Amino acid sequence: MTMTESSTRCPTPIILSIANALAYTLNSLETFGCGPFSHAFSSNQDNASISQKYQTIITPHGIAFSIWALIFLGEAACVVAVIFSERCRTHPLMVEGVTYWFVAVCLAQTAWSPAFAYESMLLSAVFMTCILLALIMIVTRQYNVVTKVLEMESTTNTLIPSSYYWLLQFPFELHLGWIIAAFALNVNILVIAWEGNATIQKIVAVASLIGLAAVSYACLWVFERPQYTVSFVAAWATFWMSFELRNPKQLITDTFSDQTIHSFFMFTISLSGIIASVTVIRWIYYNYDVSKRKTYSSVDNRANGGSYVQSV
């Protein structure tokens, strides 16, 4: 199976690329205050103001949200490449992996903005869930596309260049990693909106951090090919959670004792270090294992008079 043959089975790549570009544009306009909803927001309805009003004990420092710049730039590069490059437009990672799920991501994210701005936290959590599920679909489908290509290598010698990963996969993995953290934060905000007491807030916050750790573990050790980006984003998010707790907002100091705040600081900074360290260790181990298998495969092929074909 070649990439061209794969793409012929998938409908209307041109329409798909245009739909993705329009959805991305709508989401960008809404995010940066020029969209159909955000242009009417007041000065105290921006994300920073609302987040401060509903400050949780795991709300990260503002610097953490700078990751959005990388997400939007990466997805912009992907959208532009797909519009202007036929190879990208018809690539299996797009027509079989992304399909119309990116449109769903952008529409849900556009709808999340007014829900959050007008403090409808239950509705914002619903839209955040939609974003999360759509991104899971994209990343899962792209993972399966790569798996299928790798399984065919022994007969076709088809490879997906690394440039396609950075252009067509990485932005969505990065987006998913951050939305997982944002989803956890949105749930904690919902608890505050429903006037949960300090004990309930602590329980939900601990569960959220354990959830981030569990997702990171699954991405690194459950999948045959580790998903490093998602786990690194978890490390990024928890680090800035701990950084925020070094100088917590008044709402946090009024709600929680100094001991609780310190405990969460230690928990988040430790969790960040553990996730980052395990991710690096897993990368080293995986690449060593792959290299070893390539060596054995090469020796076997030469011994049998065959030619070496890369396999993972």
C-alpha positions, 0 to 999 in steps of 0.5 A, a space after each residue: 500500500 502506498 500513501 497515494 493508494 491509501 488517500 484514494 479511498 478517503 473522500 474529498 481531501 480538498 473539501 476536508 482541507 478547506 473545512 479544516 482551514 475555515 474551522 481553524 480560522 474561526 477558532 483563532 478569531 474567537 480565541 484572540 477576541 475577534 470572533 462571533 462571541 468574543 468581540 462582545 466580551 467585556 474587559 473582565 470576561 477574558 480567560 485570565 480574569 475568569 480563571 482568577 475568580 475561580 482559582 483552584 489549588 491546581 491552577 497553573 501559573 500564567 506562563 503555562 498558558 503560553 503553550 497555546 502559542 505553540 499549539 496555534 502556530 503548529 496547527 497553522 503550519 499544518 493547515 497551510 501545508 495541507 492547503 498548498 501541498 497536495 502531498 500533505 493534503 492527501 497524506 494518510 495522516 490527514 485524510 485517514 487520521 485527522 479527517 473532520 475531527 479537527 473541525 469538531 475540535 475547533 467548533 467545540 473550542 469556539 463554543 467553549 469560549 462564551 460558555 467560560 466567559 459567561 461563567 456557565 461552568 457546566 456547559 464549558 466542561 461539556 464543551 471541554 469534554 467534546 474537545 478532548 474526545 475529538 483530539 483523542 480520536 485524531 491522535 488515536 487514528 493517526 497512531 493507527 495510520 502509522 502502525 498500518 504503514 509500519 506493518 507494510 514496510 516489510 513488503 513495500 518499504 514505505 516510510 513516513 518521513 519525520 517531517 510529516 510527524 512534526 507537521 501533521 502529527 505533533 500539533 495535535 498531540 501537543 493540543 491533546 496533552 494540554 487539553 487533558 490538563 485543561 480538562 482537569 482544571 475545568 473540572 476543578 473550576 466546576 467544583 468551585 462554581 458549585 460551591 464545593 468546600 475545601 475538603 471536596 476541592 482537595 479530593 478533586 484536585 488530588 484525583 486530577 493529579 493522579 489522573 494526569 500521572 495515569 495518563 502519562 504512564 499509559 502514554 509511555 508504557 501501554 502503547 507499543 510506540 510511546 507518546 512522549 508529547 502528551 507526557 511532557 505536556 503533563 510535566 509542563 502543566 504540573 511544574 507551573 502548578 507548583 510554581 503558582 503555589 510558591 506565591 498563591 493567590 488570596 483565594 487559595 490562602 483564604 481557602 486552604 491552610 499553609 500546610 495544605 498549600 505546601 503539600 500540594 506544592 511538593 506533590 506537583 513539583 515532585 510529580 512534574 519531575 517524575 513524569 519528565 524523568 520517566 519520559 526521558 528514561 522511556 525514550 532512551 530505553 525505547 530507542 535502545 530497544 529499537 536500535 538493537 532490533 534493527 541490528 539483529 534484523 540486519 544480521 539475519 538479513 545478511 546471513 540469509 542473503 536478503 536485503 535489510 528493511 527497516 522495521 520498528 
